[in-house]
Amino acid sequence: MSFELFEVPEGYETDLALIIVPYFDPKFAKRLIKQLSPNRVRFILDDGARLEELDRLKEACGQTDVKVAVGSARGIVHLKGFYFEFVKLEGKQRRKRRFLFGSANATNAAFSGKINAELIAKVDLSASNDRELLNYLQKLVNTVESDGHVRIKAESFGPLRHPPTFYLPSFKISPVGPSSGFDSWLQRGLLVAKYKDAQQFLNIAIKLKKALPMDLVGEILVDQGLIELGARNVVRYPYIGQPPIIEESDDDSSANWKASYCLWTHFGEWLSDDCYYAHRKIMRAKSSPSRQTKVKELLDHAGDKSWKDERRQAFLGALDRIWQGLAAAGINPYEFLEGDSGGINEVAFHNKFDKKIEADICLAHDGDFRNRYVNGYEFPKVPHFRQDTEGWKSFVHSFGESIAVEATRSKPLSQSKIVKAIRTAISVMGLELAEMVSTEIINKLRKSWVKTINVDGNDVTVGEFVSGYFHS
């Protein structure tokens, strides 16, 4: 497939481009506008789209008149249609209407002709013969134009003047803004993951010739600051923070923000995107301050040869003392460490140190890496997989199970602000959260998300109250 499918009939200009898809990217929008130069561009996208993604899409449209709305369904608004209206100022047949549809999303990958294999149908519509389909499309356009909330009814009709028959879906259109449903709220969320590469940074890994025995050899290495890395034949030497101190634990018990703002799912800890942006400054490991200090020390001395020489000499000195300690204990040091005729192989370890510290300096200058290392956590987005009905069902079920478990905890009491907000909303609706199973909880949240309730004298929808859980 190719962007050439978006051609303007000779003698016409493009008045309207209506794009209805679940997935999109800014590159597509730029190419479409370059190809058609439309007066108006209107998008209807699945409500799982993140607000920052919608902002980038609008920016890609430049000065073109663009409006965006979102559609919602129990699963995903999976319709993929491209409707165009072309006009000319004089002569007969002043307006032409064209509809493209098939498997293609509004992405560069779908239409660049180089990546995806897509099925697309193209048909010119007749104002007199294809009125039913045109009425359906016009309802979509009118709803986007009005910033309204309208449920579009499912329709099927045919034949068109030019076949085939269309089967068009039912979905709701809403203005861009807060999540229009419980599922889209989950979809926009983030996951919490420990940054596993932190142990490699500011450390030099040394592979021993054979595994450490659980006795004197291990003690000799530990005394000189070499810390075991899980595998008993690999140790690491922290070259910043001498004398070496094993970093304090970052286990879950030390991260109170996780207990308050996150909820377990089978993908890991989940939190809302709004919660993350509101509280991300505290969402870090217990060891974050010490990590920040270490990174600062490295960057402050990145061009300091004497500091690097001192750090290298401390490293080589520790290895030499290990060598001597093994020999004094009657243990052959050549069995564990790389050596030469004079003892420890200083040239090899000298080069190993220099390569590692320069690599770490490059990493320290990388803002994304630095944030991940200092914070100790990453926050990946929940994958877009609502079209995978069973996968999404399983994910949502695990979320509901966590709510049910937390709601019935007695000692220790649940710290979850998510559960607290849901309990309050459920209670206002006359139910007791602790008496509900996970499926009941999820179904109630789905059905009541836009229902108005009164909490502490304030009228608010269930969705607004629950999604604002992090404010309490």
C-alpha positions in Angstrom: 0.0 0.0 0.0 1.1 3.6 -0.5 0.2 7.2 0.3 -0.6 7.5 -3.4 -4.0 6.1 -2.5 -4.8 9.5 -1.0 -5.1 11.3 -4.3 -7.0 14.4 -5.0 -9.3 14.2 -8.1 -8.2 16.5 -10.9 -9.7 19.9 -10.7 -10.7 19.5 -7.0 -9.3 20.4 -3.6 -9.7 18.5 -0.3 -12.3 20.0 2.0 -12.5 17.3 4.7 -10.5 14.3 5.8 -12.1 12.2 8.5 -9.8 9.5 10.0 -11.3 6.8 12.3 -8.7 4.4 13.7 -7.4 2.9 16.9 -3.7 3.6 16.2 -1.9 6.5 14.7 1.4 8.3 14.5 2.5 11.9 13.7 4.4 10.9 10.6 1.2 9.7 8.9 -0.5 13.0 9.7 2.3 15.0 8.1 2.3 12.8 5.0 -1.5 12.9 4.7 -1.6 16.7 4.9 1.2 17.1 2.5 -0.6 14.8 0.0 -4.1 16.2 0.3 -3.7 19.8 1.7 -7.2 19.4 3.4 -9.1 22.4 4.7 -10.2 20.3 7.8 -8.9 17.2 9.4 -11.0 15.3 11.9 -9.8 12.3 13.9 -11.8 9.8 15.9 -9.4 7.6 17.9 -9.7 4.9 20.6 -10.0 6.4 24.1 -7.0 4.4 25.2 -4.8 7.0 23.5 -2.7 9.0 25.9 -3.1 12.7 26.0 0.5 13.4 25.2 0.2 11.2 22.0 -2.8 13.3 21.0 -0.9 16.5 21.5 1.9 15.3 19.3 -0.6 14.3 16.6 -2.1 17.8 16.6 1.3 19.4 16.4 2.1 17.3 13.4 -0.9 18.8 11.6 0.7 22.2 11.7 -1.6 25.1 10.8 -4.3 22.9 9.4 -7.7 23.0 11.1 -7.7 19.8 13.1 -10.0 18.4 15.8 -9.7 15.2 17.7 -12.4 13.1 19.5 -12.1 9.7 21.1 -14.4 6.6 20.7 -15.0 4.0 23.4 -16.3 0.5 23.4 -16.1 -2.5 25.8 -12.9 -3.6 24.1 -11.4 -1.2 21.5 -12.8 1.0 18.7 -11.2 -1.1 16.0 -12.8 0.5 13.0 -10.3 1.7 10.4 -11.9 4.2 7.9 -10.7 7.2 5.9 -13.4 9.5 4.5 -12.7 12.4 2.2 -14.8 15.1 0.6 -13.4 17.0 -2.4 -14.8 20.3 -3.8 -14.4 22.5 -6.9 -15.7 26.0 -7.3 -17.4 25.6 -10.7 -18.8 23.1 -13.2 -20.8 20.0 -12.6 -20.4 17.6 -9.7 -19.1 20.2 -7.3 -18.4 17.7 -4.5 -16.9 14.2 -4.6 -16.9 11.8 -1.7 -14.5 8.9 -1.2 -14.1 6.2 1.4 -11.1 4.0 2.1 -11.3 1.2 4.6 -9.6 -2.1 5.5 -6.9 -3.2 8.0 -4.7 -0.1 7.9 -4.2 2.2 10.8 -3.3 5.8 10.4 0.4 5.0 10.6 3.4 5.5 8.4 4.0 1.8 8.7 0.6 1.1 7.1 1.0 3.4 4.1 4.7 3.8 3.4 4.6 0.7 1.2 7.7 -0.7 2.9 6.5 -2.2 6.3 3.0 -3.6 6.7 0.9 -5.8 4.4 -2.5 -4.2 4.6 -6.0 -4.7 3.0 -7.6 -1.5 1.9 -10.8 -0.9 -0.1 -11.5 2.3 -2.0 -14.9 3.5 -3.1 -16.4 6.7 -4.5 -19.7 7.4 -2.8 -22.8 8.8 -4.5 -24.9 11.4 -2.7 -28.1 10.0 -4.2 -27.3 6.3 -4.1 -25.2 5.9 -0.9 -27.2 8.1 1.5 -27.3 5.7 4.4 -23.5 5.3 4.6 -23.0 9.1 4.1 -25.5 9.8 6.9 -23.5 7.5 9.2 -20.2 9.3 8.4 -21.9 12.7 8.7 -23.0 11.8 12.2 -19.4 11.2 13.1 -18.2 14.5 11.6 -21.0 16.4 13.3 -20.2 14.9 16.7 -16.5 15.8 16.5 -17.4 19.3 15.4 -19.8 19.8 18.3 -17.5 18.4 21.0 -20.5 16.3 22.0 -21.2 13.0 23.7 -23.1 10.8 21.3 -23.7 7.1 21.0 -23.5 6.0 17.4 -25.9 3.1 16.7 -24.6 0.0 14.9 -25.8 -0.2 11.3 -25.5 -2.6 8.4 -26.7 -1.8 4.8 -26.0 -2.3 1.2 -25.5 -2.6 -1.6 -23.7 0.7 -2.4 -23.6 2.0 -5.9 -20.2 0.4 -6.0 -20.1 -2.8 -3.7 -19.2 -4.1 -1.1 -21.6 -4.1 1.8 -20.5 -2.4 5.0 -20.9 -3.6 8.6 -20.2 -0.6 10.8 -19.7 -0.7 14.6 -21.4 1.0 17.6 -19.3 3.2 19.8 -19.4 6.4 21.9 -17.6 9.6 21.0 -16.4 12.0 23.7 -14.3 15.2 23.8 -10.6 14.6 24.6 -10.0 14.8 28.3 -10.2 12.5 31.4 -10.6 8.8 30.8 -14.1 8.1 29.5 -14.3 4.7 31.1 -12.7 2.4 33.6 -10.8 0.4 30.9 -9.3 3.5 29.3 -8.2 4.6 32.7 -6.3 1.4 33.2 -4.9 1.5 29.6 -3.4 5.0 30.2 -1.7 3.8 33.4 2.0 3.0 34.0 3.8 0.0 35.5 6.6 0.1 38.1 9.7 -1.8 37.4 13.0 -1.9 39.3 16.0 -0.8 37.2 18.0 -4.0 37.1 21.1 -2.5 35.4 22.0 -0.4 38.4 24.4 -3.0 39.8 26.7 -2.7 36.8 27.1 1.1 36.9 30.1 2.5 38.9 31.3 -1.1 39.4 33.9 -3.2 37.7 32.8 -6.8 37.2 35.6 -9.4 37.5 35.2 -12.9 36.4 37.2 -15.3 38.5 38.9 -18.3 37.0 36.8 -20.5 39.2 34.0 -20.2 41.7 34.6 -18.8 45.2 34.5 -21.4 48.0 32.5 -20.6 51.0 35.4 -20.0 53.3 38.6 -18.0 53.6 38.9 -17.1 49.9 35.5 -15.4 49.9 36.4 -13.5 53.1 39.6 -12.2 51.6 37.8 -10.8 48.5 35.0 -9.2 50.6 37.6 -7.6 52.9 38.9 -5.7 49.9 35.5 -4.6 48.7 34.8 -7.2 46.0 31.1 -8.0 46.3 29.7 -11.3 44.9 27.3 -10.9 41.9 25.1 -13.9 42.4 27.3 -16.2 40.3 30.1 -17.4 42.6 32.7 -16.8 40.0 31.8 -13.2 39.3 32.5 -10.3 41.8 32.2 -6.5 41.4 34.3 -3.7 42.7 32.6 -0.3 43.4 35.2 2.3 42.5 33.2 5.2 44.0 32.3 5.2 47.7 35.4 3.8 49.3 35.6 2.1 51.7 33.1 0.0 49.8 29.7 -0.1 51.4 26.9 -2.4 50.2 24.0 -0.3 49.1 21.0 -0.3 51.4 18.2 -2.6 50.5 15.5 -1.3 48.1 13.0 -4.0 48.9 9.3 -3.2 48.7 8.9 -2.5 52.4 11.1 0.6 52.0 9.0 2.1 49.2 5.9 3.4 51.0 4.8 5.3 47.9 4.2 2.0 46.2 1.9 0.8 48.9 0.0 4.1 48.8 -0.2 4.8 45.1 0.2 1.5 43.2 -1.8 -1.7 42.9 -0.5 -5.2 42.0 -1.5 -6.8 38.7 0.0 -9.7 36.9 2.1 -7.2 34.9 3.5 -5.9 38.2 2.6 -2.8 40.1 0.2 -0.4 38.3 -0.4 3.3 38.9 -2.3 5.9 37.0 -0.5 8.3 34.7 -1.9 11.3 36.6 -0.7 9.9 39.9 2.8 9.4 38.4 3.1 13.0 37.1 1.8 14.4 40.4 4.1 12.4 42.7 7.0 11.2 40.6 9.5 13.2 42.7 9.0 10.8 45.5 8.8 7.7 43.4 12.4 6.5 43.9 14.4 3.9 45.7 15.5 4.4 49.3 19.1 4.5 48.0 18.4 7.4 45.6 20.3 10.1 47.5 23.5 8.1 47.8 23.2 7.2 44.1 22.8 10.8 43.2 25.9 11.6 45.2 27.9 9.0 43.4 26.8 10.2 39.9 27.7 13.7 40.8 31.2 12.7 42.0 31.7 10.9 38.7 30.6 13.8 36.5 32.5 16.3 38.6 35.7 14.4 38.0 35.0 13.2 34.4 38.0 15.2 33.1 40.1 14.9 36.2 43.1 12.7 35.4 44.5 12.7 38.9 41.2 11.6 40.3 41.0 8.7 37.8 44.6 7.7 38.6 43.7 7.6 42.3 40.6 5.5 41.7 42.5 3.1 39.4 45.3 2.8 41.9 42.8 2.0 44.7 41.4 -0.8 42.5 44.8 -2.2 41.6 45.9 -2.0 45.3 42.8 -4.0 46.4 43.5 -6.7 43.8 47.2 -6.8 44.9 46.2 -7.2 48.6 43.9 -10.0 47.6 46.7 -11.7 45.7 49.0 -11.4 48.7 46.3 -12.5 51.1 45.6 -15.7 49.1 49.3 -16.4 48.9 49.8 -15.9 52.7 46.9 -18.3 53.3 48.6 -21.0 51.3 46.2 -20.6 48.4 47.5 -20.3 44.8 46.2 -16.9 43.6 46.7 -17.9 40.0 43.7 -20.2 40.4 41.3 -17.3 40.9 42.8 -14.1 39.4 44.6 -13.2 36.1 48.3 -12.8 36.8 51.7 -12.7 35.2 55.2 -13.5 36.3 55.3 -10.7 38.9 51.9 -11.3 40.4 48.6 -9.6 39.6 48.4 -8.7 35.9 48.3 -4.9 36.4 48.3 -4.1 32.6 45.1 -6.1 32.0 43.3 -4.7 35.0 44.6 -1.2 34.3 42.9 -1.3 30.9 39.8 -2.9 32.2 39.4 0.0 34.7 40.0 2.7 32.1 37.4 1.2 29.7 34.8 0.8 32.4 35.1 4.3 33.8 34.9 6.0 30.4 31.8 3.9 29.6 30.2 4.9 32.9 31.0 8.6 32.2 29.1 8.3 28.9 26.2 6.7 30.7 26.2 9.4 33.4 25.8 12.1 30.7 22.7 10.3 29.4 19.7 12.0 31.1 17.4 9.0 30.7 19.9 6.5 32.1 20.8 8.9 34.9 17.2 9.2 36.0 16.6 5.5 35.9 19.8 4.8 37.9 19.2 7.5 40.5 15.5 6.7 40.9 16.1 3.0 40.9 12.8 2.5 39.0 11.4 2.6 35.5 7.8 3.4 34.6 6.9 1.7 31.3 3.4 2.4 29.8 0.8 -0.3 30.0 1.0 -2.0 26.5 -1.7 -1.3 24.0 -3.4 -4.7 23.9 -7.1 -4.1 24.5 -7.8 -5.7 21.1 -6.5 -8.9 22.7 -9.8 -9.6 24.5 -8.6 -12.5 26.6 -5.3 -10.9 27.5 -7.1 -7.7 28.6 -9.7 -9.6 30.5 -6.9 -11.4 32.5 -5.1 -8.1 33.2 -8.3 -6.4 34.5 -9.2 -9.5 36.5 -5.8 -9.4 38.3 -6.5 -5.7 39.1 -9.9 -6.6 40.5 -8.4 -9.4 42.6 -6.0 -7.0 44.2 -8.8 -4.6 45.1 -10.7 -7.5 46.7 -7.7 -8.7 48.7 -6.7 -5.3 49.9 -10.3 -4.5 50.8 -10.5 -7.4 53.2 -7.1 -6.9 55.0 -7.3 -6.3 58.7 -3.7 -6.4 60.0 -1.8 -4.7 58.6 -4.5 -2.4 57.2 -4.2 -1.6 53.5 -2.4 1.6 52.7 -3.7 1.7 49.1 -5.3 5.0 48.2 -6.8 3.3 45.1 -8.7 0.9 47.3 -9.7 3.6 49.7 -11.2 5.7 46.8 -13.0 2.7 45.4 -14.4 1.7 48.8 -15.7 5.2 49.3 -17.4 5.3 45.8 -18.9 1.9 46.3 -20.1 2.8 49.7 -21.9 5.9 48.5 -23.7 3.7 45.9 -25.0 1.5 48.9 -22.6 -1.4 48.6 -19.8 -2.8 50.8 -16.5 -3.4 48.9 -15.3 -6.0 51.3 -18.3 -8.2 50.5 -17.7 -8.0 46.7 -15.7 -10.4 44.6 -13.3 -9.2 41.9 -15.8 -9.6 39.0 -18.5 -7.6 40.8 -16.0 -4.8 41.6 -14.9 -4.5 38.0 -18.4 -4.7 36.5 -19.6 -2.0 39.0 -16.8 0.3 38.1 -17.4 -0.2 34.4 -21.1 0.5 34.6 -20.9 3.4 37.1 -17.8 5.2 35.8 -19.8 8.2 34.5 -22.5 8.0 37.2 -22.7 11.1 39.5 -22.3 10.5 43.2 -22.2 12.9 46.2 -19.0 12.6 48.3 -18.7 15.0 51.3 -21.3 17.3 49.8 -19.6 17.4 46.3 -21.2 16.0 43.1 -18.6 14.1 41.2 -18.6 11.1 38.8 -17.3 7.8 40.0 -14.6 8.0 37.4 -13.5 11.4 38.5 -13.4 10.4 42.2 -11.6 7.1 41.7 -9.0 8.5 39.2 -8.3 11.3 41.7 -7.3 8.8 44.4 -3.8 10.2 44.7 -5.0 13.6 45.9 -6.2 12.3 49.3 
